[in-house]
Amino acid sequence: MSRTPSVGQRFDIVFVGDVAADQYLTLADPAVVVEDGVEGRRLVLPFGAKVACEVTTTVPAGGNSANAAVACARLGLRTALVAYVGDDGLGRGAVAALRSEGVDASLVRPDPAVPTNRNFVLRLGHERTILVHHEQHECHWPHLRPAEVPSWLYLSSVGADSHAYEDQIVDWLESEPQVSLAFEPGTLQIARGAAALGRLFGRAALVVCNREEAAALTGGHPADDPAQLLDAMLDLGPRRVVMTDGSAGAYGTDGTARYAVPVFPDDGPVVDRTGAGDAFAGTLVAGVAAGLPLDRAMARAPVNSMRVVQQVGSQAGLLDRATLDELLADAPEGYGTRELLPVR
């Protein structure tokens, strides 16, 4: 992969989104069970009891955009994060962690009035349930100096009641037409519906979501034909769409062709699925930002997802570029993207 940055440009990609300190708790109590029901699987804890757990690890600067920023930094891209944290120990720890990963944190703003987000990841086997709390910062899009204007802007979850902030971001994007937008909508954004996100979809060069999210945004059903869901997402306005589908891999379209890619084959055990989607999205955007066509970028993304799920935490398994290239070169025969045809 190669890229030609503008003279004096500091960043290839600027990421925007919530940051949280993620604490991973492994549930060790035999009374904790998973039950299957008509509405899906549920984690059941004894009510009113003390439940034994082990503190497995902490990711000081977690969150969709932070995870993707770290993924791209390890792949050699120049990255920065725009975010708000509390003016507290967790916030300072998040900034230090980002800097240690090579992510520029000069655009992370400490908020003395609101604490840093903190999430708890409850692990049982290789699955997890995340207890999430979004603090509400009063967010304002920063003034970026000419050298800070990136080639790509990557936007994901920025908390509740973020309409005004998102409008500021789109207004800025309209003033900088050379900047491409990658949009990975978060849970709270998806809950507002596609109409509320219309300006973002219309400006997006790439949207990344999972199959269930695509169905929710388009009024479809997760069981719909992947080609149909891709086309419906494309109708919302973005130039490219990539839709992940768990163990089935991922599907994508650039408006001229549709592609499918399987999960990357590997014999390593699945330890923790947290961060797999962010690893995929970050690696995908890194490839597209470096000038790869969509099908080749899609072939790279599952390699990083595969390694992330083999360690606890959303960032520990993220690969550098040389290791990813080596694994991809040694992939079993037949691995790669294929054309996706609609079911007739």
N, C-alpha and C positions, 0 to 999 in steps of 0.2 A: 504494500500500500504506500502511496505517496500523496503529498499534498503540497500546495504552493501558497503559503500564507502571504497576506498583504504586508508590505514593508511597514515595520513598526508595530504590527499586530501582536498583542500579548496572548490572546486566547483563540484556540480553535473552536471550543464549545463553552458557553456559559450555561450553567444549570440553574434552575429556579425551582424551589420547593421547600417544604417543611423539613426540618432536621429534628431528630429525636434521639435521646439516649435509650438504646434498646437493651434491656436486661433479659437474659435467657435463663429460664427456670425449668429444670427437668423434673417432672412430676414422678416421684418415687414411691407413692402410696398405692398399695394394691387396691384400695377402695375406689380409686379413680378409674373410670371405665368409659369406653366409647360405645354409644348405642346407635343403631341404625333405625331411622324412622322415615315416614313418608316425605318429610321435608329435608331429608339428608341426615348425615351423621352428626351426632352431638356429643360433646365432652361433658360428662356428668361427674360432679364433685359432691362429696358428702356435705349436706347443708349444716351449718353451725358447728363444724368440726375443724380441727387443725389438720391441714394436709401437708405431708412431708414433701419437701422438694430440695433440689440441689441447685445452687447458683452456678451455671455452666460457663457463661461468658457474658461480657458486655461489649456492645458496639457503641462507642461514644458518639458517633455521628452517623446514625442510621437514617432511614427514610428513602423514598423512591429516588429522588434526585441526587441525594448524597451518595447512595449506593452506585448509581449509574456514573456519577462523576469520578468515583474511585476506580470503577471499572475502566473508564476511558483514560484516566491518568496512568494506570498500570500498563495500558496498551501504547503509551507514549504520546498521547495527545495533551495539549496545553489546555487545562481546564480551570474553571473558576465556579464558585457557587454563590448565588444570591439567596440569602435566607436571613431569618431572624432567630435569635436565641435569647434566652434570659441572660441578664448580667449577673451570672451566678457560676458556681463551680461546674455544673453540667455544661453550661454554655462555653466556658473557657476550655473544658475538656474536649468539646466537639470541635472547636476551632483548632486546638492543638492536634487532634487526630487527623483532621483534613489536611493540615499543613504537612504532617508526617507522611501522608500519602501522595504529596505533590500536587494537591488541589489548592489553588489560590483562594484564600479565605478573606481577602481584603474587602469583599463585598458582603460579608456576613456581619449583620448589625446586632449589637447587644441591646436588649430592651430592658431598661431598669424596672419597668412596671409589670412585666409578665415573665413568669419563669420559663425555663427550657422545657420542651416537650419530653415526656418520659413514657415509654411503652414497656409492657411486660409480655414476653413471649413464653407461653406455656407449652413445653415440649412433652410429647408422649410418643415414644418411638420416633419415626422420622417425620411425623406430622406435628403441626403446632396450631395453637389458637392464640391470637394476639390481642391483648387488652390495650386499646388505643385511646389516647386522650389528646386532642388538638387544642393547644392554647390559642387564643385569638390575639395575635399581634396586629397593631395598626400598620399595615404594610404600605409602603410607597416605593414605586419603581425608582431606582437610583439614577443619577445622571452619570452616564458612561462617557469617559473621555474617548476621543477618536481611537486611541491605541487599545482601548478596552472593548471596542465593538467586535464581536466574534463573527466567525463564519456561520455558526449555528447557535441557536438558542434552544435549550431543552427544558420543557415545562412539564411538571407533574403536580401532585397534590400540594396546594398551598393553604389548606385549612378551610374552615367554614366561612361563609359570608365574605368570599373573596372576589365578588363580581367586580367591584371598583378597581381592585388591584389588577385583575386580569384585563380589564379595559385599558388601564394604563400601559400594560405590557403590549397589547395589540396596537395601541396608538403609537408606541415607540417603534414597533415592528413596521408599521406603515411609513414611518419616517426613515426607516433603514431597509429599503426593499431588497438590498443585497444579502440580508441575513435570512437564513432558512430556519424554519421552526419545526422542531420535533416535539410532538405532544403525546405524552403518556398519561391520559386522564386518571386521576385518583378516584377513590370511592366516593368522596363527598361531591366531586365534580360530576361524576356519572349520575349520582342521585338527583341532580338538578335537571337532568335531561339534555338531549342533544340541542334543543332550540336555544337553551341558555348558553351553550358553548359554540354557537354558530360562527362567531367572528374568529374563534381560535381554529375551528375546523377549516374555515375558508382560507385561512392564512397558512395552514400547516403543509409543509413539504412531506411530512411523514407522521402518521399516527400509529401508535403501538398499543394494543389492548389484548385481552384474552377473549376467548370465544363467548363466555357468558356476558362479558361487558359489551361486546359487539351486539349481541342479541338485545340487551337492555337499551342500548343507545339507538337502535334502529327499529325497535318494536317487533323484532323477530323472536325466534326461539332458539336456544342453544343447539337443538337437534337439527336445525335447518342446514341445508347443504352449505359447506364452507364457501364455495364460490358465490352463492347467493348472499351470504353475510358480508363477504368482501365487497361485492358490488354495492350493497346497501350502505356500507361504511363510506365507500368512495363517493356515493351520492351526497354525503354530508359536506363534501368540499375539499378534502385533502388530496394531494397529488399521489401519495402512496399510502398503503395501509398494510400493516403486518399484524396478524392475529395468532396468538399462541393458543395451544390446545393440549396442555399437559403432556401426558405420555404419547399422544398422537403427533407431537411435533408442532409445526407452525405453518401458516399459510400467508401468502402475501400477494399484492398486486401493485403494479405501477401504472395501471390504466390501459396498458397495451397487452399485457400477459399476466397470467396468474401462476403462482408457484407454490409448491409444498416442499417442506424439508422435515425429515424425521428428527427425533432426539439423537444426540450424538452417542454412538454405541460405545459402552465402556463397562468393564466388569466390576468397577468399584462400587461399594455399598452406598445406598442413599442414607445419609445421616440426618439431614435437616433441609427442608425445602425452602426455608426463608431466604428471600433474595434472588431466587432463580429467575423470576421475571425481570427484575432490575438488571441482572447480569446479562440476560438476553437482549433487553432493550438497549442498554448502554453499548454493548458490543456491536449490535446492529447499526446504531447511529454512528459509532466510530468508523465502521466500514463505509457507510454512505457518505459521511463527511469527508472521508479520504478519497472519495471519487469512485468507489466500487459500484457496479450496477447492483440492483436490488437482489438478484438471485445469488450473487457471490457474497454479498453482505449477510444474507440469510443463512448461508452455509457456515459462516464463522460463529454466529451468535450461539448456537446450541453447545459449542465446545466449552464456552465459559460457564453456561448454565450447568453443564454436567459436572464440572469441577466444584462449583459453589455448593451443590447439594451433598458433596462428600465431606464437608466440614460443618461444624456448628457455627452459625452466624452468617450474616448476609455479605460479608466481605473477605473472610479469611481465605476462601478458595479462589478468589479472582486471579486470573493469569496475566503474566506479562506477554508482550507481543511475540517474543521468540518462542516461548513455550506453546502458545496457542498455534503459531505457524507450524511447529514441529508435530503437534498432535494432529492437526488438520492434514499435514502431508502424509502421516502414517495411518490415516483413516482407512477402515476396511473398504474394499472395492464395492462400489455401488452407493456409498454414502454421498449425499449431495442433494441439490434441489432438483425437482422435476416439474414439468408443466402440470398445472392443476386444471382439469376439465370439469365443468359442471355436471352433476348427476342429471341424466335425462329420464 
